[in-house]
Amino acid sequence: MTGNPRHDDPRAESAVATARSGTSGPDTAASEAARAARAARRARQQAAIAQTRRARRMWSSIVGAVSIVALGWWLVSPAGLASSNHRAEPGVSVTESLHEIQAPPVAPTPIFAHYGGLDLHLVVAEEDLTEIGFHQASGDKALPMESYLPDADIAAADGSRGTGRVPAEVDPTDVEPRILGGSVLRMWRANRAGQPDTAADIGAPPGSTVYAPVTGTIIEIKTYELYGKHEDIEIHIQPTGYPEIDLVLIHVEDVQVRLGERVTAGVTPLASVRKLSDRINHQLGTYTVDPGDHVHMQLNRIEAPGRTLPAEES
């Protein structure tokens, strides 16, 4: 197996679950204080999330209203009237035939890492993010990613079930890319070689929208069975200007894009986070208050532009 992004090693994950279930301690004043601190942090997180979601909903309403006005304008314009006198090509939707209409720009998700000059955006909205955990991919085809964020104290994150991440309060109309705040986890896999920088688990609740991490083209969408028994989907993106890279996302469902479609970094919805925590013990769940569902992302090196590695080799 070379570069396989199917990363949640059942042996390693089961060991994690066993260790967690077997760990207990006296109900001391220190542990009570730690629990109170965690509860306060969760309250701050929820308040920030609610505020950001309200802002996003308001901005989405504005975008929708402007898009309707733009559509009406286009239909009565000379170009629109001329178009209405011609039969649409088979398979071309109204939305595709109106691709010239530009909706107001949307703020992209923040950037958290890069490979050379290729910036990597969060694949989920910041308000949905639980934690980011880098680890080793399972083979030698995955490329190392460099985080813009510092490494967290992994022992402290284990003890407090998190890094203390709180979503930033941002203006949803600000379309300038920004760097994500906070820190990232480095999760070692004892059965894998190399440094924990060739794969990233980006945590979010199941059902959360998954966004394109780079601007590029969808070059493959395929189903497979994780560990030979759990249904899952791979999405492959070729980043613009990087024909040697195949960016792979797994642990997703409800795919919203098609083969050959162009996507925009941090903006284009691709799919939703798949729930696997009812079947797999995620390593990321050691450091989060939830079971650790996530999207796995890695950049594979490919030999020919536009060609993905087979699922067995990816």
N, C-alpha and C positions, 0 to 999 in steps of 0.2 A: 504494500500500500504506500503510495507516494503522495504527500500533500493532502490527504483526506481531511475535509473539514468536519467530518462527523466525529465529534471530539469528546463527547461525554462518556468516557471510558467506564463501562459498567462496574469494573473492579474497583477503580479509584473512587467512583461516586458512591458505591456501596460502603466502602471503607469510611468515607466521610460521614455518611448517614449513621453508620454504627457508632463512630466516635462521638457524634453529636448526641445520639439517643442515650449513650452511656455516661454522659457528663452531667454531674449535678454537684451542688455545693450547699453549704449552710446558708440559711436565710439571714445574712448579716446586715448590719446597717449599711455597709459599703455596697452590697448587692441591691439593697432597696434604693440607694441613691443612684446607682447606675440605671435601674429600671425607670426611675423618675426622670432621669436625664434623657433616656431614650424616648419616653413618652412625650416630653417637651419638644424634642427634636422632631418627632413625627407630627406633632401639632403645628410646628412652624412650617414643615414641608407641605402639609395639607393646605395651610393658609396661602402659601406662595403658589401652590398648584391651582387652587381655586381662582386666585386673582389673575394668573396667566391665562387660564382657560376662558374666563370672562372676557378678557381683552381679545383673545383669538376669535371667540364667537362674534363679538362686535365687529371686528375687522372682516370676518368672513361675510357678514351681512352686508357690509359696505361694498365688498368685492362683488357679491352677487348682484346687488342693485346696479352697480356701474356696468357689469357685464350685460345685464338686460337692456340698459339704455344703449350700450354700444351695439348690441344685436339689432335693436330697432332702427338705429341710425344706419347701419349697414344695409338692412333690407330695403330702405327707401332711397339709398344712395344710387348713383348711376351704376356702380360696380355690382351692387346687390340686385338691382332691377335686371341688369344684363345677365347675371348668373341665373335668375329665376326663369329666363327664357331658354335655358339650355338644360337638357336632361342630365341628371347627375350620373357619374360613372358608377357601374355596379360595385357594391361593397363599400362605397364612400358615404359616410354618415354626414348629417348636417353639421355636426360639430367639426369634423375634419375639413369640410368644405369652407368653413369659416375660420380656418387657422390663422388668417391674416389679422383677426381681431386680437389685440393684446390686452389681457386683463391686467389690472393694477398689480405691480410686483408684490410678492409675498416674502416675508422674512424667512430666510432659510434656517434650518437647524444649525446649532453651533458646530464649529470644527473642534475635533479632539485629538487628531493625530495626522501624520503625513507619511508618505513614502517618497523621498526625494522632493520634487516640486509638486507632487500630487497631494492636495489637502483632502482629508477624510472627514466628512460631516457625520454627526450623529444620525443613526438610522431611525431614531424615535424622537418625538418631541421632548424637550428638556423636562417638561413637567411630568412626563411618563417615565423618565429614566430612574432606575433604582441604583445600579452601580455599573461600572465598566471593569471587566477583568481580562487582562491580557494573559495568555498562556501559550505553550508550545503547540503548534500544529503537529499532525501525526506523521508528516513526511518531509521530504526535502524540496518540494516544489513551491512551498509558501515563502513569501518575501517578508522581511522584517519591517514592522511599522514602528515609527517613533512617535511617542506620545508628547503632546504639548503640555500635558499636565504632570505634576510631580507624582512619584509613587507614594501611596498611603502606607501607614504603619500597619502591616498585615495582621499582626497579633492584636493590636488595638481594634481593628475592624472586625476581627473574629469575636472579640469579647463584647463589643457593643452592637454587633450585627449591622455594621455599616460604617461609612467614612464621615457621616455627618453632612451629607450632601443636601443642599437646599437650592431649589431652582432660582435662577436669577430673575429679577423683575425687569422685563425688557419691553420696549415699544414694538408692538407687532408690525408697525409700518416702517421700521428701520430695516432696510434690506441689505445693509452692509454686513458681510460675514464677520463673525466674532469667535473668539476662542472660548471654549467651555471652561467654567471655573471648577474648583474642587481638585480631587486627586483620583488616581486610578489604582486598581489592585494588580498585583503580580501573582498569578496562581500557578504554582509549579505542578507538573505532572511527572511523577517519579518514573513512569514507564516510557517517557519520551525524552529525546535528546534536544540539545540546543537551548537557547534563551527563551523566556516567556514573552515573546514579542511578535510571533508570526500568526497569531489568531487573537481575536477580541470577542468576548461575550458581552453584549450590550443589553443589560437587563431592563425589562418593562413588563407590565401586566399583560396577560394574554388578551388579544383583541386590540391592543394598541396599534395605531397606524405605523407602518414601516415606510420610511422615506429613502430615496436614492442617496447613497453616501457620496457619490461622485456624479459629475456630468458625463454622459456617455450614451452608449447604445446597448439595448438588451440583446444579447447574442444567444442566450439559451434559457429556457424555463423547462424544468423536468421534475418529475416525481421519482422518488426512490423510497426504500424502506430502511430506516435507521436501525442499525443492528439486525437487519433482516426481518424486522417485525413491526416497526412503528412507521406509519405513513408520514412522509415529510416532502418538502419541495425545495429545490435549488433554484435560485435566480442568479444568472451570470451576466455581468455588465463589463463591457470593454470601455474603460475611461478614454475620453477624447484626448488624442495626442499620445496615448500609451498602448500601442498595438501589442506590446509584449505582455500585457497584464490582463488577467481574467479575475475580476473581483467577484467572489462567490458569497452569497448569503444563503443560510439555511435556517430551519426552524420557523417557517412562515406558512401562511395559508391565505385564502381569499385573494389571490393574485389579481391585480388591477391593471397590469401592463401586458403588452404583447411583444412577440419576437420582432426585432427591428425597430422598436419604438425608441425615440430619443428621450432621455430623462435629464432632469436638472438637479444638481447637488443640493440636498437639504430641502427640496421643494416638492418634487414629484412623488406622490404616493405610489408605493409598489405593491403592498400586501398588508397583512396583519400578523402580529406575533402569535405563533402557535403555542398552545398549552401542551407541554410535555411533562410537567412536574408531577402529574398523576401517574406517570409511567417510568420516569427517570429521576434519580436523585441528582440534581444539578450541583456542581461544585460551587457555582456562584451563590447558591442559596445559603452557604455557610456564612456569607458576609452581608446578607440582606434580611429584612424583616418578613419578606415573602419567600415562596419556595424557590425563587431564582430563575423563573422563565426568562428567556432572552432570545436575541437574534445572534447567531454566530457569523462573524465576518472574517474573511482572509483574502489576501491577494496572491493568486497563483501565477507563477512564471510559465508562459506558454511558448511553444516553439514556432507557431505560425500565427500571424495576425488574424483575429476573428475566429479562432478555433479554441474551444474549451477542452479541458481534459475530461475523459470519461469519468462517470461518477465513481467507479472503482479506483480511479487513479487521482482523483481531485483532492 
